[in-house]
Amino acid sequence: MGKITVNLAPADIRKEGPVFDLPIAVGILAATGVVRLDGDMTGAVYMGELSLDGKLRPVTGVMPTALDLRSAEHPLLVIPWDNYGEAAIVEEVEALPCRSLHEVAAMANGHFLPEKPVIAAESSEDALIDEDLSDVKGQDAAKRALEIAAAGGHNILMIGPPGSGKTMLAKRIPGILPPMSQSEALEVTRIYSVRGLLTGNSSIITKRSFRSPHHTISNVALIGGGSYPMPGEVSLAHNGVLFLDELPEFKRDVLEVLRQPLEEGTVTIGRVAGTISYSAQFLMVAAMNPCKCGHHGDSSHSCTCTPAQISQYLGRISGPLLDRIDMHIEMPRITEEQLMGRPDGEPSRIIRERVCRSRALQQERYNGRKFHCNAKMDSRNVRKYCQVDKEGSVLLSRAMKTLGLSARAYDRILKVARTIADLDGKPALEAVHIAEAVQYRALDRRYWA
């Protein structure tokens, strides 16, 4: 019997969570001569939570640790059995999964070689589509707008009465986005590992995420943070879709914190203990009613809102946030004939093929630059890559004056027109591309003129 002192150094780095249970236990066993930490086990990293009966429980952050361990001289990682899936993604690191402290001790002494669980196979490309656009009845114009948004990475706002299909369409956007690359999938899996959202021994995340937080969400839950900063909804939507339903119902200060990730693609959280950054490059899709009662401009129902109430409702969305949304589309109520008929739209697979071809053109065009899609162009690159023919320039000038479009709409129209031209395979912007892009500025044309 005696005293055991455990020193977690350096002291200025905050330690939190049960991940240190296993390394502390192994250190005690090594100090008392029960196990030998030499030979192949030299320099191994241990992670895991210990239950009172000695079983190992899964912990968060295994994949980021494995990625950081790649530069080690002996990249060896001892982890709980249920964490093996995320560690196995990093091929340069040998992951040894164990079920209990007894197995860890036996392995360290060379009496036990752990077996490795079977990793679930990655999803096929067709399996990436959970919900298909062909199931949506009517709303052909909205489907076209979503295709353009997906092709160019444009943030989009859908405006329509209740029951017009805004949420149904939004849920199908991940199915028309290009499949994630290996590097994109690793980034997403790393974020989910930190949040502890990887379950079982599943393989790397290949499906683009769809996050739909409720309008009562707090700043910290949306953007991330806490006493020990963790990723929020915007980071969980990285390389996927962030859907904000009933946009004006969100608290104004909550919407304002979106400005940094929309502009920079990252979230920086500062605390006394330090500053941490998380990736947050997502396609923002928002939906809202045209007024508080939801029936402004609806031919089937009478609106009970006064002009002042409508203006106040729309005013809940700040100008700086609206300035970061390239496309505003109006969605009318579905007619009875459309509702009773059969869906006859294109399947998501066909639309995704066109989106992929457009993205390939953009990646080739912007090769070597920090951005890879039309929506991320700044004003200088808009002038360089969005050359408009003479007829298109005349049309754009007339639209700016006649429709009372705001100055902020000018670059947005050119970016969207560039994407429409890419979908058509045209190198230059033509009048038809400008004309269609103008139609996707509903708030500028109708409400904010």
Sequence and secondary structure as in RCSB ss.txt:
>XXXX:A:sequence
MGKITVNLAPADIRKEGPVFDLPIAVGILAATGVVRLDGDMTGAVYMGELSLDGKLRPVTGVMPTALDLRSAEHP
LLVIPWDNYGEAAIVEEVEALPCRSLHEVAAMANGHFLPEKPVIAAESSEDALIDEDLSDVKGQDAAKRALEIAA
AGGHNILMIGPPGSGKTMLAKRIPGILPPMSQSEALEVTRIYSVRGLLTGNSSIITKRSFRSPHHTISNVALIGG
GSYPMPGEVSLAHNGVLFLDELPEFKRDVLEVLRQPLEEGTVTIGRVAGTISYSAQFLMVAAMNPCKCGHHGDSS
HSCTCTPAQISQYLGRISGPLLDRIDMHIEMPRITEEQLMGRPDGEPSRIIRERVCRSRALQQERYNGRKFHCNA
KMDSRNVRKYCQVDKEGSVLLSRAMKTLGLSARAYDRILKVARTIADLDGKPALEAVHIAEAVQYRALDRRYWA
>XXXX:A:secstr
        SSTTS   SGGGHHHHHHHHHHHTTSS   GGGTT EE  EE TTSBEE  S HHHHHHHGGGSSS 
EEEEEGGGHHHHTT TTSEEEEESBHHHHHHHHTTS             SGGG SS GGGS S HHHHHHHHHHH
HHT  EEEE  TTSSHHHHHTTSGGGS    HHHHHHHHHHHHHTT   TT     S  EE   TT  HHHHHEE
TTTTEE HHHHTTTSEEEESSGGGS HHHHHTTHHHHHHSEEEEEETTEEEEEE   EEEEEE SSSSS TT SS
S     HHHHHHHHTTS HHHHTT  EEEE     HHHHHS   S  HHHHHHHHHHHHHHHHHHTTTSS  SGG
G  HHHHHHH  B HHHHHHHHHHHHHTT  THHHHHHHHHHHHHHHHHT SSB HHHHHHHHTTBHIIIII  
